[in-house]
């Protein structure tokens, strides 16, 4: 019987292939390590309800990696707002070791987890602050939530380009904001009518 790690590896490979991406072995190993630590810590603290290997590969890692297929412009840095268990920010940092990723997570225990998961990576910073208190900027700002329309002001202050992992209603609410130019929404493979919406603030 395949181990949990083997099942995750196989499912992750399927997600990467379905997205048309090519990731090196080191990137895959970082994601495997992230998932392994997530399952360990999840036994004693509530990091995620999605922990089975196949579902985690699809809902957490596959949905996060969808950004790499949707956003083709060159970038060097990103900020993930409310990173939680590390999605999308930590998964994308694992896949892109040449990019600098800052994870904003105000919940102390979750911030400790993120630091431990990325301790040896070299391209991740964890800040235990909320977006409204963060005073730096980046090429991209990411957020995964049901709806982020109310947070777009804070996101725009951090980065002109945004990636939103949201519900169908959340995607529609974001698109209703005329000050933003949005690319076509991408329906995510994880199901439950979730979408990746990529856009940028219009010049004023």
C-alpha positions in Angstrom: 0.0 0.0 0.0 1.5 3.4 -0.9 2.5 5.7 1.9 0.8 9.0 2.6 3.9 10.7 1.2 3.9 8.6 -2.0 0.2 9.3 -2.5 0.9 13.0 -2.1 3.8 12.9 -4.6 1.7 11.2 -7.2 -1.2 13.6 -6.7 1.1 16.6 -6.8 2.8 15.3 -10.0 -0.7 15.1 -11.6 -1.5 18.6 -10.6 1.7 20.0 -12.0 1.2 18.1 -15.3 -2.4 19.3 -15.6 -1.3 22.9 -15.2 1.3 22.4 -18.0 4.1 23.4 -15.6 7.7 22.0 -15.3 9.2 22.1 -11.8 12.5 20.7 -10.8 13.0 18.0 -8.2 14.2 20.5 -5.5 10.9 22.4 -5.9 8.9 19.2 -5.5 10.9 18.2 -2.5 10.2 21.5 -0.8 6.4 21.0 -1.3 6.6 17.5 -0.1 8.4 18.7 3.0 5.8 21.5 3.5 3.0 18.9 3.3 4.7 16.5 5.7 5.2 19.2 8.3 1.6 20.4 7.7 0.2 17.0 8.5 2.3 16.8 11.7 1.4 20.2 13.0 -2.2 19.8 12.1 -2.6 17.1 14.7 -2.1 19.6 17.5 -3.3 22.9 16.0 -6.0 23.8 13.4 -4.1 24.7 10.3 -6.4 23.1 7.7 -9.4 20.8 7.3 -8.0 19.6 4.0 -5.2 17.2 4.9 -5.7 14.0 2.9 -2.9 13.7 0.4 -4.9 13.8 -2.8 -7.2 16.6 -1.7 -4.4 18.6 -0.3 -2.4 18.3 -3.5 -5.4 19.5 -5.5 -6.9 22.1 -3.2 -3.8 23.6 -1.6 -0.9 23.1 -3.9 -2.5 22.8 -7.3 -4.7 25.8 -6.7 -1.7 27.8 -5.6 0.4 26.8 -8.5 -2.3 27.8 -10.9 -0.9 31.3 -10.5 2.2 30.3 -12.5 0.1 29.3 -15.4 -2.2 32.4 -15.3 0.4 35.2 -14.7 3.0 35.2 -17.5 4.7 38.5 -16.7 8.1 38.5 -15.1 8.2 39.2 -11.3 10.7 39.2 -8.5 8.7 39.6 -5.3 5.3 38.9 -3.8 3.4 39.3 -0.5 0.8 36.7 0.6 -1.8 38.3 2.9 -3.2 36.0 5.5 -1.0 33.0 4.6 -2.4 30.6 7.2 -1.0 27.2 6.4 1.1 28.6 3.6 -1.3 28.8 0.6 -0.7 30.2 -1.9 2.5 31.9 -0.7 4.6 29.1 0.7 3.7 26.7 -2.2 4.6 29.4 -4.7 7.9 30.2 -2.9 8.7 26.5 -3.0 8.1 26.4 -6.8 10.1 29.7 -7.4 13.3 29.8 -5.3 14.5 32.8 -7.3 11.5 34.9 -6.1 11.3 36.7 -2.7 8.0 35.9 -1.0 6.8 37.6 2.2 4.1 35.8 4.2 1.8 38.0 6.3 0.2 35.9 9.1 -1.0 37.7 12.3 -1.8 34.5 14.2 1.3 33.7 16.2 1.1 29.9 16.1 0.6 29.9 12.3 3.5 32.3 11.8 5.7 29.9 13.8 4.6 27.1 11.5 5.4 29.1 8.4 8.9 30.0 9.7 9.6 26.4 10.5 8.4 25.1 7.1 10.5 27.6 5.2 13.5 27.7 7.6 16.1 26.5 5.0 14.6 27.9 1.8 16.3 31.4 1.8 13.6 33.2 -0.2 10.8 33.5 2.4 10.1 36.1 5.2 7.3 35.7 7.7 5.8 38.8 9.3 3.1 38.4 12.0 1.2 41.5 11.1 -2.0 42.4 9.3 -2.0 43.9 5.8 -3.0 47.3 7.1 0.1 47.5 9.2 2.5 46.3 6.5 4.5 49.2 5.0 6.5 47.5 2.2 5.7 46.8 -1.4 6.1 44.0 -3.9 5.5 43.1 -7.6 2.5 41.0 -6.6 0.1 40.7 -3.7 -1.9 37.5 -3.2 -4.9 36.6 -1.0 -6.9 33.5 -0.7 -10.4 34.0 0.8 -14.1 33.7 0.1 -14.2 37.4 -1.0 -11.6 40.1 -0.8 -13.5 43.1 -2.2 -13.3 44.9 1.1 -9.5 44.3 1.3 -8.6 45.6 -2.2 -7.6 49.0 -0.8 -4.9 47.4 1.5 -3.8 45.1 -1.3 -3.4 47.9 -3.8 -1.1 49.7 -1.3 1.2 46.7 -1.2 1.3 45.8 -4.9 -0.2 47.0 -8.1 -0.7 43.5 -9.4 -3.0 41.2 -7.4 -3.9 37.5 -7.5 -7.1 36.5 -5.7 -8.2 32.9 -4.9 -11.9 33.4 -4.3 -15.4 32.0 -4.7 -17.5 32.8 -7.7 -19.3 35.5 -5.8 -15.9 36.9 -4.7 -14.7 37.0 -8.3 -17.8 38.9 -9.4 -17.4 41.4 -6.5 -13.8 42.1 -7.4 -14.7 42.5 -11.1 -17.3 45.1 -10.1 -14.5 47.4 -8.9 -13.9 49.8 -11.9 -10.5 50.9 -10.6 -9.1 47.5 -11.4 -8.3 45.8 -14.7 -8.9 42.0 -14.6 -7.7 39.2 -16.8 -10.2 36.4 -17.4 -11.0 34.4 -14.3 -9.6 30.9 -14.1 -11.8 28.2 -12.6 -9.7 26.1 -10.2 -9.4 22.4 -10.4 -10.2 22.0 -6.7 -13.9 22.3 -7.3 -16.5 24.1 -5.2 -16.7 26.9 -7.8 -13.4 28.6 -6.8 -11.6 31.0 -9.1 -8.2 32.6 -9.5 -8.6 36.2 -10.5 -5.5 38.1 -11.7 -5.5 41.9 -12.2 -3.8 45.2 -11.7 -4.9 48.6 -10.5 -5.6 51.0 -13.3 -3.2 54.0 -13.6 -4.8 57.3 -12.3 
